[in-house]
Amino acid sequence: MSGLTVIGVDPGSRNTGWGVVNETSGVLRLVECGVIRPSPGDPFATRLACIFRELHAILVRLKPDEAAVEQVFTARNAATALKLGQARGVAVAACAARDLPVSDYEPSVIKKAVVGVGAADKEQVSFMVGRMLGVRPDWALDTGDALAAAICHINTQRFARRAGLA
């Protein structure tokens, strides 16, 4: 596959969305996407290990060039924020274990890049991602967010190349 292939990751301890997008000559193409759903009854550490193993297997199989991981939003309580941060850390570690450059994006930046509004809801994000990729969005909302992160990164890299910054 030529061009730039990016995996986007929307980390979560219950659902970790992921999506791989390729950009060649300005054309975006969906490679593959999905969601990692650890067993909710498993201990937290086991769920983190599941996220790492499954994401690592996806990276080995699809061989993206770079990764874009959504930053953790401010959670309602400290325990939730900590769990989200740990799931995000596992996702970053899986990418780093494959020597992928990892870029971080705030949720509002991703939404603005895809929808034009930083406060867009997940349904709007998935709809626009589907339009950009020319497919019907039949994926989980977390997967739509992950694909949006990949598209945001591709557009950021494209702009940086044209501006002579990359």
VENDALIN-V303131 format. One record per pair of residues at least 24 apart in sequence whose C-alpha atoms are under 6 Angstrom apart, sorted by sequence separation. I is the first residue (numbers start at 1). J is the second residue. D is the distance in Angstrom with one decimal. If there is no record, write none. Layout:
((I	J	D) (I	J	D))
This chain:
((71	104	6.0) (66	100	5.2) (68	102	5.7) (70	104	5.8) (71	105	5.7) (66	101	5.2) (67	102	4.7) (68	103	4.8) (69	104	5.1) (70	105	5.1) (71	106	5.1) (68	104	5.8) (70	106	6.0) (52	90	5.8) (56	94	5.4) (110	149	5.7) (113	152	5.7) (52	94	5.7) (110	152	5.7) (6	64	5.3) (5	64	5.0) (6	65	5.9) (8	67	5.8) (5	65	5.3) (6	66	4.9) (7	67	4.8) (8	68	4.7) (9	69	4.8) (10	70	5.4) (6	67	5.4) (8	69	5.8) (12	84	5.5) (13	87	5.4) (12	87	5.6) (11	87	5.8) (11	88	5.1) (68	149	5.8) (68	150	5.6) (29	133	5.7) (28	133	5.9) (35	143	6.0) (34	143	5.8) (17	142	4.6) (18	143	5.4) (17	143	4.1) (19	146	5.5) (18	146	5.0) (19	147	4.8) (17	146	5.5) (10	146	4.7) (9	146	4.6) (8	146	4.6) (8	147	5.5) (8	149	5.0) (8	150	4.2) (7	150	5.7) (6	150	5.6))
